[in-house]
Amino acid sequence: MSAVVRDGRVLRCRISTGRHGTLDGPAMLEVTEALEKLDPTGTGAVLVHGDGENFCTGGDVRAFAGAEDRHAYVHGLADTFHALLRPLVASPVPTVAAVSGWAAGAGMSVALACDLAVGGTSTRMRPAYPGIGFSPDGGMTWTLPRLIGAARARRVLLTDEVLDADTLAGLGLLASVVDDDAVADEAAAVAHRLAQGPTAALGRIRGLLGVTWERGLDAQLEAEADSIATCAAGPEGAEGLAAFAEKRRPQFH
């Protein structure tokens, strides 16, 4: 079964498999290729999910332990994983994670890399790397301090803290919390709503947010001015302004 399925303007990407939600190597390669080729004219959002009761609990620890050359083996896995993370973070369209159950290790890294994460009342996140004597990969040391601040990130990572759904929502790491059996449907609904929105404008918002930590205010203001003017001159801006004048809902696609 393919790890990448098109659902209207939503690209569904499965990253894990099995009851525990182990990161799926072949699926990662398929998802990476799809994300690298993503065309925002035909795709309006990406939905990342697992296929079991857990979103993703990371890699196969037994395989780590059994590798003849652990350095080479784990480095290769990290490189493959990071090849997926780069186009996910750089996606020209919004990304949504359906975080059922546990998001631990690499699973937490993926959830943090998505724009919006929908969880259930039983959703839990945990760095998990210190538990096996590892440091994080998947950009966790980059995304987490940007999302919750350096001090909190230190606490979470160094103590290998388990974060429950209420805590995750309070920190903004979950955009919404629903009943456990409604996570998949709610995440899909969010992705479809975004996919029917102004794709080019949403992509520009993602781009502006992605560089805000590396720019001063003047540079960001110039980038915002260029971006909003480009939006105004484009077809989405034209439709949005026409809908406003005609007192109707805009139809972007």
C-alpha positions as CSV (number, residue, x, y, z in Angstrom):
1,M,0.0,0.0,0.0
2,S,1.4,3.4,-1.0
3,A,2.5,5.7,1.7
4,V,1.4,8.7,-0.3
5,V,-2.2,9.1,-1.4
6,R,-3.9,12.1,-3.0
7,D,-7.2,13.1,-1.4
8,G,-8.5,15.9,-3.5
9,R,-6.1,18.8,-2.9
10,V,-4.7,17.1,0.2
11,L,-1.6,15.0,0.0
12,R,-1.8,12.2,2.6
13,C,1.6,11.0,3.8
14,R,2.1,8.0,6.0
15,I,5.4,7.9,7.9
16,S,5.0,5.0,10.3
17,T,3.6,1.5,10.5
18,G,2.5,-1.1,13.0
19,R,0.9,-1.0,16.4
20,H,3.8,0.9,17.9
21,G,4.1,3.4,15.0
22,T,7.6,2.5,14.1
23,L,9.2,4.9,11.5
24,D,8.8,3.2,8.1
25,G,12.0,3.3,6.0
26,P,10.4,2.7,2.5
27,A,7.6,5.1,3.4
28,M,10.1,7.8,4.3
29,L,11.6,7.5,0.8
30,E,8.3,7.7,-0.9
31,V,7.1,10.6,1.2
32,T,10.4,12.5,0.6
33,E,10.1,12.1,-3.2
34,A,6.4,13.3,-3.1
35,L,7.3,16.3,-1.0
36,E,10.2,17.3,-3.2
37,K,7.9,17.2,-6.3
38,L,5.0,18.9,-4.6
39,D,3.2,21.3,-6.9
40,P,1.1,23.9,-5.1
41,T,-1.1,24.4,-8.1
42,G,-2.5,20.9,-7.5
43,T,-1.9,20.4,-3.8
44,G,-3.2,22.8,-1.1
45,A,-2.1,21.0,2.1
46,V,-0.1,18.0,3.3
47,L,-1.5,15.6,6.0
48,V,1.1,13.5,7.9
49,H,-0.1,10.5,9.8
50,G,0.6,6.9,11.0
51,D,-1.4,3.8,10.2
52,G,-2.0,2.5,13.8
53,E,-2.9,3.7,17.2
54,N,0.3,5.8,17.6
55,F,1.4,8.6,15.3
56,C,5.1,7.5,15.4
57,T,7.4,6.3,18.2
58,G,10.7,6.6,16.3
59,G,13.0,4.2,14.7
60,D,13.6,0.5,15.3
61,V,15.7,0.4,18.4
62,R,16.4,-3.3,18.1
63,A,17.9,-2.6,14.6
64,F,20.1,0.1,16.2
65,A,21.4,-2.3,18.8
66,G,22.1,-5.1,16.2
67,A,23.9,-3.0,13.7
68,E,27.5,-4.0,13.1
69,D,28.7,-0.4,12.7
70,R,26.3,1.6,14.8
71,H,27.8,4.9,13.9
72,A,27.4,4.4,10.1
73,Y,24.0,2.7,10.5
74,V,22.5,5.4,12.7
75,H,24.1,8.2,10.7
76,G,22.6,6.8,7.5
77,L,19.2,6.6,9.1
78,A,19.4,10.2,10.3
79,D,20.4,11.3,6.8
80,T,17.4,9.6,5.3
81,F,15.1,11.0,8.0
82,H,16.5,14.5,7.4
83,A,16.0,14.2,3.7
84,L,12.3,13.9,4.5
85,L,12.3,16.8,7.1
86,R,13.8,19.3,4.8
87,P,11.0,19.4,2.1
88,L,8.4,19.0,4.9
89,V,9.6,22.2,6.6
90,A,10.1,24.0,3.2
91,S,6.7,22.9,1.9
92,P,5.0,25.6,-0.2
93,V,1.7,24.6,1.4
94,P,0.5,24.1,5.0
95,T,1.3,20.9,6.7
96,V,-1.0,19.1,9.3
97,A,-0.1,16.2,11.6
98,A,-2.7,13.8,12.8
99,V,-1.1,12.9,16.2
100,S,-2.9,9.9,17.6
101,G,-1.4,8.3,20.7
102,W,2.3,8.7,21.1
103,A,4.7,11.0,19.1
104,A,8.1,10.0,20.5
105,G,11.6,10.4,19.3
106,A,11.5,10.9,15.5
107,G,7.7,11.1,15.7
108,M,7.9,14.1,18.0
109,S,10.4,15.7,15.6
110,V,7.9,15.3,12.7
111,A,5.0,16.6,14.7
112,L,7.0,19.7,15.7
113,A,8.0,20.2,12.0
114,C,4.4,20.5,10.9
115,D,2.5,23.7,10.9
116,L,-0.5,22.4,12.8
117,A,-0.9,19.2,14.9
118,V,-4.2,17.8,15.9
119,G,-4.1,15.5,18.9
120,G,-6.5,13.4,21.1
121,T,-7.0,13.5,24.8
122,S,-4.6,10.5,25.1
123,T,-1.9,12.1,22.9
124,R,1.6,12.1,24.4
125,M,4.9,13.5,23.2
126,R,8.3,12.6,24.6
127,P,11.8,13.3,23.2
128,A,12.7,9.6,24.1
129,Y,16.3,10.0,22.8
130,P,17.9,10.3,26.2
131,G,16.2,7.1,27.3
132,I,18.4,5.1,24.9
133,G,21.5,7.3,25.4
134,F,21.0,9.3,22.2
135,S,20.8,13.0,21.3
136,P,17.9,14.1,19.1
137,D,17.7,14.2,15.3
138,G,14.9,15.4,13.0
139,G,15.5,19.0,13.9
140,M,14.1,18.7,17.4
141,T,16.9,20.9,18.9
142,W,16.1,23.5,16.3
143,T,12.3,23.5,16.3
144,L,11.5,23.0,20.0
145,P,13.3,26.1,21.4
146,R,11.7,28.2,18.6
147,L,8.2,26.9,19.6
148,I,8.4,26.9,23.4
149,G,11.5,28.9,24.2
150,A,15.0,27.9,25.1
151,A,14.5,27.3,28.8
152,R,11.5,25.1,28.4
153,A,13.2,23.2,25.6
154,R,16.2,22.5,27.8
155,R,13.9,21.1,30.5
156,V,11.9,18.9,28.1
157,L,15.0,17.6,26.3
158,L,17.3,17.1,29.3
159,T,14.7,15.5,31.5
160,D,13.1,13.5,28.7
161,E,9.8,14.9,29.8
162,V,6.5,13.3,28.9
163,L,4.1,16.0,27.7
164,D,0.4,15.2,27.9
165,A,-2.4,16.6,25.7
166,D,-3.3,19.5,28.0
167,T,0.4,20.5,28.4
168,L,0.9,20.2,24.6
169,A,-2.1,22.4,23.9
170,G,-1.0,25.0,26.5
171,L,2.4,25.2,24.9
172,G,0.9,25.5,21.4
173,L,2.4,22.2,20.3
174,L,-1.1,20.9,19.6
175,A,-3.3,23.3,17.7
176,S,-6.4,21.4,18.9
177,V,-7.4,18.4,21.1
178,V,-10.4,16.2,20.2
179,D,-11.6,12.8,21.3
180,D,-9.1,10.1,20.5
181,D,-11.3,8.5,17.9
182,A,-11.8,11.8,16.2
183,V,-8.2,12.7,15.6
184,A,-7.9,11.4,12.0
185,D,-11.2,13.0,10.9
186,E,-10.4,16.3,12.5
187,A,-6.9,16.5,11.1
188,A,-8.2,15.7,7.6
189,A,-10.9,18.3,8.0
190,V,-8.3,20.9,8.9
191,A,-6.1,19.9,6.0
192,H,-9.0,20.1,3.6
193,R,-10.0,23.6,4.9
194,L,-6.5,24.8,4.3
195,A,-6.3,23.2,0.9
196,Q,-9.3,25.2,-0.2
197,G,-7.8,28.4,1.0
198,P,-5.5,30.9,-0.8
199,T,-2.6,28.5,-1.4
200,A,-0.1,31.1,-2.7
201,A,-0.8,33.4,0.2
202,L,-0.5,30.7,2.8
203,G,2.7,29.6,1.2
204,R,4.1,33.1,1.5
205,I,3.0,33.3,5.1
206,R,4.9,30.0,5.8
207,G,7.9,31.5,4.0
208,L,7.9,34.7,6.1
209,L,7.5,32.8,9.3
210,G,10.3,30.5,8.4
211,V,12.9,33.3,8.1
212,T,11.7,35.6,10.9
213,W,14.3,34.4,13.4
214,E,17.1,35.1,11.0
215,R,16.1,38.6,10.0
216,G,15.9,42.0,11.6
217,L,12.7,44.0,11.6
218,D,13.6,46.2,8.7
219,A,14.3,43.2,6.4
220,Q,11.1,41.5,7.5
221,L,9.1,44.6,6.8
222,E,10.5,44.8,3.3
223,A,9.8,41.1,2.7
224,E,6.2,41.6,4.0
225,A,5.7,44.6,1.7
226,D,6.9,42.6,-1.3
227,S,4.8,39.6,-0.4
228,I,1.5,41.5,0.2
229,A,1.9,43.4,-3.0
230,T,2.5,40.2,-4.9
231,C,-0.7,38.7,-3.3
232,A,-2.7,41.8,-4.2
233,A,-1.6,41.5,-7.8
234,G,-2.3,37.8,-8.1
235,P,-5.5,35.8,-8.9
236,E,-6.1,35.0,-5.2
237,G,-5.9,38.6,-4.2
238,A,-8.3,39.5,-7.1
239,E,-10.8,36.9,-6.0
240,G,-10.5,37.9,-2.3
241,L,-11.1,41.6,-3.1
242,A,-14.0,40.8,-5.4
243,A,-15.6,38.6,-2.9
244,F,-15.3,41.3,-0.2
245,A,-16.9,43.9,-2.5
246,E,-19.7,41.5,-3.5
247,K,-20.3,40.3,0.1
248,R,-19.7,36.7,-0.6
249,R,-17.3,33.9,0.4
250,P,-14.2,33.8,-1.8
251,Q,-13.7,30.8,-4.0
252,F,-9.9,30.4,-4.3
253,H,-10.0,27.2,-6.3
